[in-house]
Structures are given as structure tokens and as C-alpha cells.
Amino acid sequence: MTVLLYSQEFLKHRPGEDHPESPHRLRAIVDALKREGSWYSPKVKVIHPSPCREEELLGVHDPSYLQLLERMEEEGGELDEDTPLRRGTGERIRLAAGAAIEAGRGVASGRWENAFALTRPPGHHAGRRSGGGFCYLNNVALMVDRVRREFGLRRILILDLDAHHGNGTQEIFYRDPGVLYLSLHQDPRTLYPWCGFIHELGEGEGEGFNVNVPLPPGSGEGEYAHAMREIFLPLREEFKPELLAVSMGFDSLREDPLTNLELLPSSYAWLTGMILGEGRSRVVMVLEGGYAPGGLGKAVTEVVRVLSTGEAPPPPSPSPVREVEELKSLLSEYWRLG
């Protein structure tokens, strides 16, 4: 059973007129899933999530930061020019975090085969004491923290497919060997948040457990196939995660207005197939970015179809990427990548 977690409350988050992170994103996704039939499929269940609790937030975010969010919501304020707080913002970001946590619980407990939290706003730019880049709370990090506490999971792999580097997720787990963070993103010299280089490998006990794969602008299916085959697959094989958490961004699509990558909606079918693997890994996905509503809806339908049926096309022929080869050399100290 594939479970989608969704609430119309997410549509009420309105960061501003003409803001790319708009309610149209989720409307496009839901409309596409209904047109394609997945929304009503017997293999898919749609449930309404509940807000997360204060104690769950404190597992990841510093109390002073949570107090700042509350104060800004009361008085009006912004984490940056793209991330404002208004009355009601707190309720919606806690609901998004709650959806991610509930998705993780359902899969970690074995109740659900996989789950996809269709939430907004996104979260992977939010660190322990900071937010920005449309993000307030780190939904994926909060989910990972809870399933580790509640189910005793020792190895979780976070795969971040958003075109922007997940600097908040990296910061949260940078010294943690129990979480392997792997991000495929556009070259950070060309895109916010201007970090996520190959030499950022983690610190202390977490050294070697933070892996960034920067891809040149213009990268498409071949480059992603190369990165997934040469980095993701061998890391998953050696790390043997008990849960695979995916920050599922769709702003790597060719038509996305904020980025310069070249994936197609159909690309997400074979990407999802690689994520599931032959053993149908326990997978939890959480929506991150993606700002071209037409392509976004089509891409999400591809993901949900593969999650629910297990049927995916093979990946395309890889196109070698220099950065991937450089990264493999750096990682050879920590992992066997062939």
C-alpha cells in the first residue's frame, strides 16, 4: 500500500503574490493524480495528517528558533525576503512536519509499504536555528529524528533530489554517522544556497556520511543516471539503510523557472525505480521544491505510479560527470565505490 498524506490546509499557506512557492503547486499535483487515476487507485490510500507536537519539534530545532518563529508570526516578520511569517503560518508548518513524521511512522512500523507526504512549504533549507529559502521547519529531519527515537533505527539514508542543496539537512546531521545524507543538486556556484560542494563530507564521527553531488547546469537524464549508478547505488549497498528518506524536489525539471537542469517528468519514473530497488526498500518521500505546475503534476504522477505498482522503466544510458569522478576519489577513504 502506498499512502499519500495531504491536507487542503496546505493550500492556505500564501507567502506572497507571485511567489513561486504557491498553492498552485499542490493543486497541480492533486489534479494530475486524480486525472491519471492514482488518487482513487485501490493500491493508494490518501489520509489527512495531524500537526506535530512541540516535543517532536524540539528533537531537531533549537527552542530559541521556535520562539523566534512564534514571535514573528505574532508581530509579522520574515526569515528572509522569500520566507515571511503571518498569522496561521505556524499552524501550517506544524501540519507539514506532522505529515512527514506520520509518513515515517507508517513505513517504519511496517503498516505501509511506502509513503509520500504531499506537503508545503518545503523544509530542507531549515537548520536547527535558522530557516529561509521558503523553508521554516525541516520536515525530513523531524521525521528521521522521530523514527530513530521510536523504532530504534540505526541507519537511515536521506536522498535529496531537490535542485537546491539541502543546507539545513546537512547542518543537522553533519556529525551523525547514523544518517547518511546524499544530495544531488545543481552546482552551488550557480544556485542558492551557494553550498553543497564535494569536499563537504561531514565532521567528527559523521565524516564521510555527508555526500554532495553537484551537477553542472544543463545536466539531464544521463548525468543523473551516472550519479545514481556511481554514487547512490553503491552507497546504499554498503550502508544498508533501514529506511530511505527522500527529499523529493521536482525543480530539476527542464521547465522549472528557478533552476537550470534538464530532467523530464518521465525521468522521475526510473529515478523512483532506482530508489525502490529490487528489494522494494522501505521508502518515505517528502515533497520539497518544484515550481513549474504543469511538469510538477506529471512528474508526481510518475512517482506515485511506480511507488504503488513497483513497475519502472530502466534508467537511461549514463553520461559521465567530472564532479562525480572527483567525488568518488574523495569518498574512497570511507566507502567502496568500485
PyMOL commands that set and color helices and strands:
alter all, ss='L'
color gray80, all
select helices_A, chain A and resi 8-12+24-36+38-40+54-57+63-75+89-108+139-151+167-173+204-206+221-239+267-276+293-309+322-331
alter helices_A, ss='H'
color red, helices_A
select strands_A, chain A and resi 2-5+44-47+77-78+84-85+114-117+156-160+179-186+210-215+243-248+283-287
alter strands_A, ss='S'
color yellow, strands_A
deselect
rebuild
show_as cartoon
